[in-house]
Amino acid sequence: MESQRLLLLLPLLLMLGLSCCRANSRLNVQNNHRNMMVRLATNKETRGGVRVLREGRVEVSFDFGATWGTICSTSWSMREANVVCRQLGLGFASKATQNTEHGDNRRYPWGMVGTLCRGTERRLAECTRESRYPNICDARNRNITVVACVRHSADLEIGLADIERTARLESVPMSRLTCAMEEHCLSADAYVIRQTKPHAERILLRFSVKATNVGNADVSPYANYKDWVWHQCHRHYHSMNVFATFDVYDLNYKKVAQGHKASFCLMDTECKPGFPRKYTCGNTTQGISVGCSDTYTDVLDCQWVDVTRVPVNRRYILRVALNPEYKLGEISFENNGAECVLDYTGVHETTRIFNCRRSPLWFKI
């Protein structure tokens, strides 16, 4: 008798879409994914008791708003957050976090496990989602996705000609790379070699990188200036841990070398006519103004890839990416990356970077 009751109730339970990650709710998600509704919700209140509408936990519904559930936050980034803000008509994401600030998945259970977006989608339903549970999500994780939206946002665009024009090889003894080694800007084997051959030379592929703000709001470091770290060796404040990455791949896209700008002293080095310079590499003034660019030239520390152990006389692919961890909110991440052809001969006169083209960042899988 009891089993017959359960059979009669099962269709009703599926219609109600009881929350998250159980077999019944997964079936509901599969059937109604295209009709997925999205909203921001919060249990916080602003002055006058008006609920925050531009920031909150992301909730989804697959039964036309009858029930709502949250999203597992494991792979959540500014890409997914941008899609949510776009779908809700709230502009662009300024925050995409994984926390319990607006509740946790015990009080607000997951209604969808994981999602992965390119960032150009119009609706969250167009993004890739997990087909099985658990996959990238840990059931013990209490965090849920939180998004904040703004009307205006920065937008970094990488310069292509600067990379090609300034590319060069340089052999540098490790005794001159003390600061760079503190920031882990050399290949791992350099730190082993230093123990026995402190004056051994490293072969560096140097090039300049230009980051232009083509958005409608300033680029501002994600950390509060009070949290910036003073680097005694370089004698300036580090406002970001990673602003740019430089990776070399063979023609089968197997990575053979990598580099990164361990930190970035953001400033306006060049502005278009009519756009005043605002930011310097100061204690509290780091950023890139609208209409301005920050060019990190090939003579600076860490503006390179250590290619000491890369086989010579071969063709490679060089990828350069700005804001690769999506720490800064942007209008789009489609113009943050560059992919170039690298002919590496081991000789300065014949090694060259060419045919650079703008490419979107490769998002996490």
N, C-alpha and C positions, 0 to 999 in steps of 0.2 A: 504493500500500500504506500509506504513511504517513497519507494523508488518511482512509483507512478506519479506521485506528486512532483518529484524533482523533474521528471520528464516534461510534465505540463508547465512547470515554471521556467524551464531552460530558455525557450524563445523569448520570454519576457525579460530574463536577465540579459540576454544578448542585445535586445532593443535598448535597454537602459545603459548598456556599455559600462558595466561596473569596472572601476578603475584598474588599469595598468597591469600589463605584463603577465597576466594569467591567460590561459588558453582561450577562455571565452572572450576576453577583451581584445585579444590579438585578432580573433576572427572578425570582431566588430571593426577594428582598425583596417583590416584588409578590405572589407566590403565597402567601407565608406571613406576611404582615404582621400579621394578626390573632393569630397564635400567637407574636408577638415576646416573647422573654424578656429581662429586664433584670437587671443585677447591678452592684455596685461592685467594682472590683479595684484592686490596687496592688502595686508591687514594693518598697514600704517595709515595714519591720517595727517593731513596738513592743517594749517590754521583754518578755523571755521568748520572743521569736520569734513572738508572736501577730500575725497580720495585721490591719490596720485594716479594720474592717467598716462604719464609719459615714462614712467618707470615702474617696474614690478616683475613678478614672476611670470613666465610665459606659460599660458594654459591653452590647451587644445581640446576641441570637442569633435566627436565623430557621429553624434546623434542630434545634430542641429541645435545644440545648446542645452540639451536636457541634462547632460552631465559633462563635467570638465576635469581634465587631468593635466599634470605638469610633464616636463620633458627631462629625461636623464641628461646630466650636464657634462658627461665625460668628454665629448668632442666639441663642446660649444665654443664658438669664437665670434669675432666681429663679423665674419661672413654670414653666419646664420642670423645674428642679431640684425644686420642690415636688411635681410629679407623680411624679418618680422616688422621692423619699423616701416618698411616700404609697403607691406601689405596693409598695415593699419593706417597708412597715410600720415605718419608721424615724422617723416624725414629720414634721418640716418642715425645709426647707433653711435653712442658715445661711451657706452659701457656694455660689456658682455661678460658676466661673471658666473662663477659656479659656487654658490654659497647657500646659506639658510637665512639670509637677511630678510626675505619676504616669506618665510615658512620653509618647511622641509618635506621630503616625500613620505613622511609618516602621516603628517596632517593633510598634505595635499599629494596623494599618490600619483605615480607616473601614469599618464594616459598614453604616452608614446615613449619608446625606449630611447632611441638615438636618431639623430638626423645630421646630414652633412651637406652643406650648400657651397656652391661656387660663389655666391654673393650677388649674382645678376638676376636670380629668379624673382618673379613677381609675387609668388606666394610660397609659403613654406611647404605646401603639398607638392611642389615641383622639385623639391630637394630629394636627395637619396636618403633612405632610412634603413635602419637595421631590419633584417628579415628574420633574425632569430634572437631570442633572449635566453641567458645573457650572452652578449658578444663583446662589445666594447664597454658595456655598463656593468658595474659591480653592484649587486643587490644590496650590499652593506653601505653603499654610498648614500648619505642622507641629502646631499646637495641637489638643488634644482636650478634650472636656468633663470637668470635674471638679466633684464635688458633695460637700458635707458636710451631714450630717443631725443634727438635735437633737430632743429630746423636747418641748421647750417653745419657744415663739416669741412675739414681739410681734405686734400686729395693730392697725394704725392705722385709725381711723374718722373720716371728715370730718364736721364739723358743718354742717348745712344752714341752720338758723335764723340763725346768726351772719352768714352771707354776706348774706342778705336784709335783716336788721335794720340792718346797719351800712353798707350801700352808700351812697356819696355821691360827688359830683364836687368837684374842687378844682383851681383854677388856680394854678400855682406857678411863679415865675420860676426859670430855670435856675441863677441864682446861688445858690439855696438847695438845689440838687440835686447838689452836688459829690460827696458820698459815693455817692449812688445812681448817678451816672454812672460812677464808678469800678467799680461792680459791674455795669454794663451793664443797668440796670433801665429805661432809656428806649428809645423807638423809634430806629432807626438814623438817621433824619433829624435827630434832636436833636443829634447829634454834629457834623453838618455845619453846622447853623444856629448852633451855639455859636461857630463861628469868626467870624461876622459880627454876630450878635445875641446876645451873652452874657446879656442880661437878658430875652430872649423867654420867654413863659410856655408851660408845657405843661399840658394838661388831663388830669388823672389820675382814673381810676375807682377809688376806694378801697373796701376792704371787709376785714373781719376773717376770719381762718380759724382754726378750732379743730380740733386734732388730738388725739383721745382714744385712749389705748392700751387696747383691749378684749381684748388677748391674755393669755397666762399667763407672759410674760417681759418684762423691761424693753426699751424701745427704746434702742439704743445706737448712736452714730454709727459708720459703717463704718471710718473711719480711726482709727488709734491716736492717742491724745491728743498724743503727741509730734510727730505730723505735722500737727496743727491749725495754722492760719495766723492770726496776729494781724493784725487790720485796724485800723490806727491811726485812720482816719477815724471809724469807729464804736466803736472802743475795746472790742472784744471778740474772742474767738477764733471763727473759722469752722471748724466741725467737718464741714460738708458743703458741697459745691459747689451742689447744687440739691436743695432739700427739697420745694418746691412750684412748680407752674406754673399760669399763668392765661392762657387763650386765648379770644379772641373770634372767632366765626364768623358769616358771614351764614347765611340760612336754607337755603342750598344747601351748607352746611358748607365754605365757602371761608374760610380764616383771614384776618382783616382786622387783627388786633392780637394781641400776645402780651406776657406778662410772666412773671417768675419771681422766686422768693425766692432770690437769688443764693447765700445761705448762711443757715444757721439756727442760732441760739444756743439749742439745745434745753434746756428746763427744765420743771419741774412748776409750772405757774401755778395749777392747781386740781386737787383730788383729791376723790374720793368719800369719805363717812364710813368710817372704819376703814382708809383707805389713806394712810400717812404720805408727806409730801413728801421726796424724796431728792435730786433734781437741781437745781442752780442753774446759771446761766450762768457757770461758773468755768473755771479753767485745765484741770482734769481731770474735772470733774463736769458733763457734759452728757448729757441723755437724757430719757426720759419713763417714769415708773414705771408698773407695772400699776395700773389704776384711776385714773390721773391724766391730765390734759390739758395741752397747751401751746397757748395762744391767742395768735396774733400779731394785734394790733389794727390797725385801719385808720390809726392815727396814725404807724405805723412806716415807715421807709424801705423801699421796694421792695414794700410791701404794696398793690400797685395794678396796673392796666393803663394804659399810656399810650395814650389814645384821641384824641390831638390831631388826627390826620388821618382819623379814622373818620367817615364821613358821618352827619349828624344826622337825627333824626326817622325813624328806622328801628328795626325789631325785629331783635335778634341772639340768638345762643346763647353763653352763657358757660360755659366748662368750667374747673373747678379740680381739680387732681390733687395728691395727696400721694405722696411717694416715686416720682415718675414714671419714674425710671431703674432702679427695682427694686434700688437699692444696699443697702437694708436688707431682711433676711429677715422675712417676715410669714406668718401663718397663711393669710391670704387677701388678694387685691388687689381683691376685688369691692366693698369699701366705702371705697376710697381716693379715688374720684372723685365730683364733683358736676356736674350739668348743669342750668343755669338759663336762664330767659328774661330777656333784657335789652332794655328799652325805652330807647333812648338818644336824648334830645332835645337834648343839649348844654347843658341847664339843670338845675341841681342839684335844684330843687323837683319836676321832672317826670320826671327820669331814675330808673329803678327796676330792681331785680333781684327776680324773683319766680319762683314755681313751681319751686324747686330740688328736684331729686330725686337720690338717690344712684345712681351708675352705676359700673360697673367701669372701670378704666383701659383705654384703647384700646391694645392691644399692637401691637408693631412688625410691619409687613408687609414 
